[in-house]
Amino acid sequence: MVVEPGTTYVWCSCGKSADFPFADNGCKARGCKCTEYTATEAKEVFFCGCGATKDAPHCDGMHKELRVNGLMGPDNRPLKR
């Protein structure tokens, strides 16, 4: 998505937000460790949609590795073991 300069985006790490990948009011109640990202310029940013990134809130491509190894569920979220 293209972000707007000066705008703060709050990324949800639990994946249960109604506005995923962004946090909603329920995230705090669920104990979600949300990550704030403030855009400094208008540019395209890829926010993580699988929740497995090691570079939150940005996508680091982990979803590809999970899918190849059969660890990605049908909802594009990592399988819980």
CNS distance restraints for C-alpha pairs under 8 A (distance, minus, plus):
assign (resid   1 and name CA) (resid  44 and name CA) 5.27 0.50 0.50
assign (resid   1 and name CA) (resid  45 and name CA) 5.53 0.50 0.50
assign (resid   1 and name CA) (resid  46 and name CA) 6.41 0.50 0.50
assign (resid   1 and name CA) (resid  47 and name CA) 7.99 0.50 0.50
assign (resid   2 and name CA) (resid  42 and name CA) 6.42 0.50 0.50
assign (resid   2 and name CA) (resid  43 and name CA) 5.17 0.50 0.50
assign (resid   2 and name CA) (resid  44 and name CA) 4.15 0.50 0.50
assign (resid   2 and name CA) (resid  45 and name CA) 6.12 0.50 0.50
assign (resid   3 and name CA) (resid   7 and name CA) 7.45 0.50 0.50
assign (resid   3 and name CA) (resid  39 and name CA) 6.33 0.50 0.50
assign (resid   3 and name CA) (resid  41 and name CA) 7.49 0.50 0.50
assign (resid   3 and name CA) (resid  42 and name CA) 5.34 0.50 0.50
assign (resid   3 and name CA) (resid  43 and name CA) 5.70 0.50 0.50
assign (resid   3 and name CA) (resid  44 and name CA) 6.25 0.50 0.50
assign (resid   3 and name CA) (resid  45 and name CA) 6.69 0.50 0.50
assign (resid   4 and name CA) (resid  39 and name CA) 6.23 0.50 0.50
assign (resid   4 and name CA) (resid  40 and name CA) 7.87 0.50 0.50
assign (resid   4 and name CA) (resid  41 and name CA) 6.51 0.50 0.50
assign (resid   4 and name CA) (resid  42 and name CA) 4.89 0.50 0.50
assign (resid   4 and name CA) (resid  43 and name CA) 7.47 0.50 0.50
assign (resid   5 and name CA) (resid  38 and name CA) 7.63 0.50 0.50
assign (resid   5 and name CA) (resid  39 and name CA) 4.82 0.50 0.50
assign (resid   5 and name CA) (resid  40 and name CA) 4.81 0.50 0.50
assign (resid   5 and name CA) (resid  41 and name CA) 4.34 0.50 0.50
assign (resid   5 and name CA) (resid  42 and name CA) 5.25 0.50 0.50
assign (resid   6 and name CA) (resid  38 and name CA) 6.21 0.50 0.50
assign (resid   6 and name CA) (resid  39 and name CA) 5.45 0.50 0.50
assign (resid   6 and name CA) (resid  40 and name CA) 5.79 0.50 0.50
assign (resid   6 and name CA) (resid  41 and name CA) 7.43 0.50 0.50
assign (resid   7 and name CA) (resid  38 and name CA) 5.58 0.50 0.50
assign (resid   7 and name CA) (resid  39 and name CA) 5.68 0.50 0.50
assign (resid   8 and name CA) (resid  36 and name CA) 6.52 0.50 0.50
assign (resid   8 and name CA) (resid  37 and name CA) 5.48 0.50 0.50
assign (resid   8 and name CA) (resid  38 and name CA) 4.09 0.50 0.50
assign (resid   8 and name CA) (resid  39 and name CA) 6.42 0.50 0.50
assign (resid   9 and name CA) (resid  22 and name CA) 7.13 0.50 0.50
assign (resid   9 and name CA) (resid  36 and name CA) 5.73 0.50 0.50
assign (resid   9 and name CA) (resid  37 and name CA) 5.14 0.50 0.50
assign (resid   9 and name CA) (resid  38 and name CA) 6.17 0.50 0.50
assign (resid   9 and name CA) (resid  39 and name CA) 7.95 0.50 0.50
assign (resid  10 and name CA) (resid  22 and name CA) 5.56 0.50 0.50
assign (resid  10 and name CA) (resid  23 and name CA) 5.63 0.50 0.50
assign (resid  10 and name CA) (resid  34 and name CA) 6.35 0.50 0.50
assign (resid  10 and name CA) (resid  35 and name CA) 5.59 0.50 0.50
assign (resid  10 and name CA) (resid  36 and name CA) 4.45 0.50 0.50
assign (resid  10 and name CA) (resid  37 and name CA) 6.26 0.50 0.50
assign (resid  11 and name CA) (resid  20 and name CA) 7.78 0.50 0.50
assign (resid  11 and name CA) (resid  21 and name CA) 5.75 0.50 0.50
assign (resid  11 and name CA) (resid  22 and name CA) 4.41 0.50 0.50
assign (resid  11 and name CA) (resid  23 and name CA) 5.49 0.50 0.50
assign (resid  11 and name CA) (resid  34 and name CA) 5.49 0.50 0.50
assign (resid  11 and name CA) (resid  35 and name CA) 5.14 0.50 0.50
assign (resid  11 and name CA) (resid  36 and name CA) 6.25 0.50 0.50
assign (resid  11 and name CA) (resid  37 and name CA) 7.57 0.50 0.50
assign (resid  11 and name CA) (resid  47 and name CA) 7.69 0.50 0.50
assign (resid  11 and name CA) (resid  56 and name CA) 7.95 0.50 0.50
assign (resid  11 and name CA) (resid  57 and name CA) 5.85 0.50 0.50
assign (resid  12 and name CA) (resid  16 and name CA) 7.88 0.50 0.50
assign (resid  12 and name CA) (resid  17 and name CA) 6.78 0.50 0.50
assign (resid  12 and name CA) (resid  20 and name CA) 6.58 0.50 0.50
assign (resid  12 and name CA) (resid  21 and name CA) 5.62 0.50 0.50
assign (resid  12 and name CA) (resid  22 and name CA) 5.09 0.50 0.50
assign (resid  12 and name CA) (resid  23 and name CA) 4.49 0.50 0.50
assign (resid  12 and name CA) (resid  24 and name CA) 7.89 0.50 0.50
assign (resid  12 and name CA) (resid  27 and name CA) 7.07 0.50 0.50
assign (resid  12 and name CA) (resid  32 and name CA) 6.84 0.50 0.50
assign (resid  12 and name CA) (resid  33 and name CA) 7.13 0.50 0.50
assign (resid  12 and name CA) (resid  34 and name CA) 4.84 0.50 0.50
assign (resid  12 and name CA) (resid  35 and name CA) 6.84 0.50 0.50
assign (resid  13 and name CA) (resid  21 and name CA) 7.89 0.50 0.50
assign (resid  13 and name CA) (resid  32 and name CA) 6.08 0.50 0.50
assign (resid  13 and name CA) (resid  33 and name CA) 5.95 0.50 0.50
assign (resid  13 and name CA) (resid  34 and name CA) 5.61 0.50 0.50
assign (resid  13 and name CA) (resid  35 and name CA) 7.60 0.50 0.50
assign (resid  13 and name CA) (resid  51 and name CA) 5.81 0.50 0.50
assign (resid  14 and name CA) (resid  27 and name CA) 7.50 0.50 0.50
assign (resid  14 and name CA) (resid  32 and name CA) 5.49 0.50 0.50
assign (resid  14 and name CA) (resid  33 and name CA) 7.45 0.50 0.50
assign (resid  14 and name CA) (resid  51 and name CA) 7.12 0.50 0.50
assign (resid  15 and name CA) (resid  20 and name CA) 6.22 0.50 0.50
assign (resid  15 and name CA) (resid  21 and name CA) 6.81 0.50 0.50
assign (resid  15 and name CA) (resid  50 and name CA) 7.80 0.50 0.50
assign (resid  15 and name CA) (resid  51 and name CA) 6.67 0.50 0.50
assign (resid  16 and name CA) (resid  20 and name CA) 6.98 0.50 0.50
assign (resid  16 and name CA) (resid  27 and name CA) 7.53 0.50 0.50
assign (resid  17 and name CA) (resid  21 and name CA) 7.20 0.50 0.50
assign (resid  17 and name CA) (resid  22 and name CA) 6.89 0.50 0.50
assign (resid  17 and name CA) (resid  23 and name CA) 5.64 0.50 0.50
assign (resid  17 and name CA) (resid  24 and name CA) 5.52 0.50 0.50
assign (resid  17 and name CA) (resid  26 and name CA) 6.90 0.50 0.50
assign (resid  17 and name CA) (resid  27 and name CA) 6.47 0.50 0.50
assign (resid  18 and name CA) (resid  23 and name CA) 7.88 0.50 0.50
assign (resid  18 and name CA) (resid  24 and name CA) 6.58 0.50 0.50
assign (resid  19 and name CA) (resid  23 and name CA) 6.38 0.50 0.50
assign (resid  19 and name CA) (resid  24 and name CA) 6.28 0.50 0.50
assign (resid  20 and name CA) (resid  49 and name CA) 7.65 0.50 0.50
assign (resid  21 and name CA) (resid  47 and name CA) 7.07 0.50 0.50
assign (resid  21 and name CA) (resid  48 and name CA) 6.99 0.50 0.50
assign (resid  21 and name CA) (resid  49 and name CA) 5.83 0.50 0.50
assign (resid  23 and name CA) (resid  27 and name CA) 6.02 0.50 0.50
assign (resid  23 and name CA) (resid  34 and name CA) 6.92 0.50 0.50
assign (resid  25 and name CA) (resid  29 and name CA) 7.58 0.50 0.50
assign (resid  26 and name CA) (resid  30 and name CA) 6.22 0.50 0.50
assign (resid  27 and name CA) (resid  31 and name CA) 6.28 0.50 0.50
assign (resid  27 and name CA) (resid  32 and name CA) 5.09 0.50 0.50
assign (resid  27 and name CA) (resid  33 and name CA) 8.00 0.50 0.50
assign (resid  27 and name CA) (resid  34 and name CA) 7.62 0.50 0.50
assign (resid  28 and name CA) (resid  32 and name CA) 5.71 0.50 0.50
assign (resid  28 and name CA) (resid  33 and name CA) 7.86 0.50 0.50
assign (resid  35 and name CA) (resid  56 and name CA) 6.89 0.50 0.50
assign (resid  35 and name CA) (resid  57 and name CA) 6.26 0.50 0.50
assign (resid  36 and name CA) (resid  57 and name CA) 7.75 0.50 0.50
assign (resid  37 and name CA) (resid  57 and name CA) 7.29 0.50 0.50
assign (resid  45 and name CA) (resid  58 and name CA) 7.42 0.50 0.50
assign (resid  46 and name CA) (resid  58 and name CA) 5.76 0.50 0.50
assign (resid  46 and name CA) (resid  59 and name CA) 5.64 0.50 0.50
assign (resid  47 and name CA) (resid  56 and name CA) 7.90 0.50 0.50
assign (resid  47 and name CA) (resid  57 and name CA) 5.58 0.50 0.50
assign (resid  47 and name CA) (resid  58 and name CA) 4.47 0.50 0.50
assign (resid  47 and name CA) (resid  59 and name CA) 5.24 0.50 0.50
assign (resid  48 and name CA) (resid  52 and name CA) 7.73 0.50 0.50
assign (resid  48 and name CA) (resid  53 and name CA) 6.43 0.50 0.50
assign (resid  48 and name CA) (resid  56 and name CA) 7.06 0.50 0.50
assign (resid  48 and name CA) (resid  57 and name CA) 5.89 0.50 0.50
assign (resid  48 and name CA) (resid  58 and name CA) 5.14 0.50 0.50
assign (resid  48 and name CA) (resid  59 and name CA) 4.06 0.50 0.50
assign (resid  48 and name CA) (resid  60 and name CA) 7.40 0.50 0.50
assign (resid  49 and name CA) (resid  59 and name CA) 7.27 0.50 0.50
assign (resid  49 and name CA) (resid  76 and name CA) 7.86 0.50 0.50
assign (resid  49 and name CA) (resid  77 and name CA) 7.79 0.50 0.50
assign (resid  50 and name CA) (resid  63 and name CA) 6.16 0.50 0.50
assign (resid  50 and name CA) (resid  76 and name CA) 6.05 0.50 0.50
assign (resid  50 and name CA) (resid  77 and name CA) 4.80 0.50 0.50
assign (resid  50 and name CA) (resid  78 and name CA) 6.52 0.50 0.50
assign (resid  51 and name CA) (resid  77 and name CA) 6.90 0.50 0.50
assign (resid  51 and name CA) (resid  78 and name CA) 7.46 0.50 0.50
assign (resid  52 and name CA) (resid  62 and name CA) 6.27 0.50 0.50
assign (resid  52 and name CA) (resid  63 and name CA) 7.14 0.50 0.50
assign (resid  52 and name CA) (resid  78 and name CA) 6.96 0.50 0.50
assign (resid  53 and name CA) (resid  57 and name CA) 7.53 0.50 0.50
assign (resid  53 and name CA) (resid  58 and name CA) 7.10 0.50 0.50
assign (resid  53 and name CA) (resid  59 and name CA) 5.99 0.50 0.50
assign (resid  53 and name CA) (resid  60 and name CA) 5.63 0.50 0.50
assign (resid  53 and name CA) (resid  61 and name CA) 7.41 0.50 0.50
assign (resid  53 and name CA) (resid  62 and name CA) 5.92 0.50 0.50
assign (resid  54 and name CA) (resid  60 and name CA) 6.94 0.50 0.50
assign (resid  55 and name CA) (resid  59 and name CA) 6.91 0.50 0.50
assign (resid  55 and name CA) (resid  60 and name CA) 6.27 0.50 0.50
assign (resid  61 and name CA) (resid  65 and name CA) 7.28 0.50 0.50
assign (resid  62 and name CA) (resid  66 and name CA) 6.27 0.50 0.50
assign (resid  63 and name CA) (resid  67 and name CA) 6.06 0.50 0.50
assign (resid  63 and name CA) (resid  72 and name CA) 7.21 0.50 0.50
assign (resid  63 and name CA) (resid  76 and name CA) 7.81 0.50 0.50
assign (resid  63 and name CA) (resid  78 and name CA) 7.81 0.50 0.50
assign (resid  64 and name CA) (resid  68 and name CA) 6.20 0.50 0.50
assign (resid  65 and name CA) (resid  69 and name CA) 6.19 0.50 0.50
assign (resid  66 and name CA) (resid  70 and name CA) 6.13 0.50 0.50
assign (resid  66 and name CA) (resid  71 and name CA) 4.73 0.50 0.50
assign (resid  66 and name CA) (resid  72 and name CA) 5.22 0.50 0.50
assign (resid  66 and name CA) (resid  78 and name CA) 6.91 0.50 0.50
assign (resid  67 and name CA) (resid  71 and name CA) 5.75 0.50 0.50
assign (resid  67 and name CA) (resid  72 and name CA) 4.86 0.50 0.50
assign (resid  71 and name CA) (resid  78 and name CA) 5.88 0.50 0.50
assign (resid  71 and name CA) (resid  79 and name CA) 5.47 0.50 0.50
assign (resid  72 and name CA) (resid  76 and name CA) 5.87 0.50 0.50
assign (resid  72 and name CA) (resid  77 and name CA) 5.73 0.50 0.50
assign (resid  72 and name CA) (resid  78 and name CA) 4.52 0.50 0.50
assign (resid  72 and name CA) (resid  79 and name CA) 5.50 0.50 0.50
assign (resid  73 and name CA) (resid  77 and name CA) 5.45 0.50 0.50
assign (resid  73 and name CA) (resid  78 and name CA) 5.79 0.50 0.50
assign (resid  73 and name CA) (resid  79 and name CA) 5.35 0.50 0.50
